[in-house]
């Protein structure tokens, strides 16, 4: 398709968006988003189940496992998750352009790059106990966290491959196989974790081993589906020359994608860690952890919409349909806004009893009640910035998202949290204000960037990138 034809396809959103078009796009988004919400929740619950079972052993074991989980997520799993985001652009646009053979090359390239990253991460984890003691953590807790992390190392390598597989299937809207396999993995994990923690004598290390076994189980099942399913017949081809030639192109999107994800993830962990410096730190940390866990659990819903938006936009840009990409953007933002408004309203109405789901202590419940109105606002801003990030990944603007995250969280969110929490003495509520400011600024920045996007130009760049290769990608980046 030449540039002139693409230019003819452009149009303002009000000229192309009708009720019928919006409903049809909503159906397409929901087909990807709904199953992916269940996939994301299933993967999220693997670590939660292990932590819950380890917590029944002792309070010390729970503390060590919680510290190890946070440390490993921040330094390892978040990095791999972010790197695989580069595939959302490349695979999605290649699939839309019907260049099916490129999906296999990009995916295998992503696996090789991710597995390479795992090696320095493992070396870093081997010094976890010393690092935790250095920052003031209890030596006993640090020792438990170190042991737990060592048993998570196999999970890291499986996760590197698993995330690439997920993006491979996601770009083709093959979400139902992921759904069934993720649910099967969760059921498998619950039984294996119970045996390893309570029956094998491994204790809390059995909880980590269960995660490793479950990730490998999930990865192998997805690998078998990709290898033998007729749905992947055109896209699973392997050409070693193309794989290695794709490294530079993949990293051009994967590195800023990883930076974008890590900057956001790290900022929340920093503010939670800061709660330990507040007066009555035990209460403040417990309450913030409860609120953060609840917010993270809900985040999987807008994440599903974000993934669907990224898939649809990248497919349509690769196919040379800028109008359809615009419609997807509008519908995904509207859907996210409606969902988050409903969720925040329900949470606000339940604020007086919500704390009892986590604790029976009246002091904790009261503190949770006081901070929940801020959490309700966070559900909305987090949802909107999640879908905005999905739109950015679909276009291929990961580098823009990284700059936006840096400005939002490190120039606005964290300073606002320190100011409100420590200077204005708002304590836990003040730190959460920092989280709210960060996500609000990020959503606003990305919204402005997306609002002024030239969709016709992005469709042309996507087509050039897929058909002409790396040189076109270089030109695209230089012209932005």
Number of C-alpha atoms within 10 A of each C-alpha: 10 10 16 9 10 18 17 9 14 20 14 10 14 8 8 14 16 12 8 9 14 17 12 11 20 18 11 16 25 17 17 25 26 17 19 28 21 19 24 19 20 21 18 15 15 22 18 15 19 26 21 14 21 28 18 14 14 11 11 14 23 22 20 27 30 22 21 28 21 15 19 23 19 17 16 23 23 19 27 31 22 21 30 31 30 31 33 30 32 30 32 33 33 29 24 25 21 17 17 19 18 24 30 22 24 26 29 25 24 30 22 16 20 24 16 13 17 21 13 11 17 21 10 13 21 16 11 22 22 15 14 20 15 12 8 9 16 14 15 15 21 24 19 22 28 25 19 25 28 18 19 24 22 19 22 27 23 20 25 28 25 24 23 28 22 21 25 28 22 24 28 22 20 18 20 17 15 23 19 13 19 26 17 16 22 23 14 16 26 19 11 18 27 19 17 19 23 17 11 11 11 14 20 30 24 25 31 31 25 29 26 23 20 26 27 21 19 24 24 15 18 19 15 10 16 19 14 11 11 10 14 19 13 14 23 21 16 16 13 13 9 16 20 15 15 21 18 12 20 24 19 19 23 31 20 22 31 23 22 25 23 24 22 21 16 17 22 20 16 11 22 22 14 20 26 16 14 19 13 11 15 12 17 24 20 20 27 22 16 18 19 17 13 13 16 15 14 19 21 21 22 28 24 27 27 32 28 32 32 33 32 30 33 34 31 26 31 34 23 30 22 25 24 23 25 26 21 26 24 16 19 27 23 13 17 24 19 11 16 24 16 14 15 21 15 12 18 18 11 13 20 16 13 17 23 15 9 13 15 10 10 11 13 18 20 17 19 28 18 14 19 22 17 18 25 21 18 24 27 25 23 27 27 29 25 26 29 27 30 31 32 26 30 33 30 28 22 29 21 18 25 22 16 21 29 19 17 25 28 16 13 20 29 24 16 23 28 21 18 20 23 19 12 11 15 17 24 31 24 23 30 31 26 26 28 26 22 31 27 22 21 29 24 18 21 21 20 10 16 18 13 8 13 12 25 23 16 19 28 23 24 30 24 20 22 22 14 12 14 18 11 17 18 13 13 17 13 8 6 6
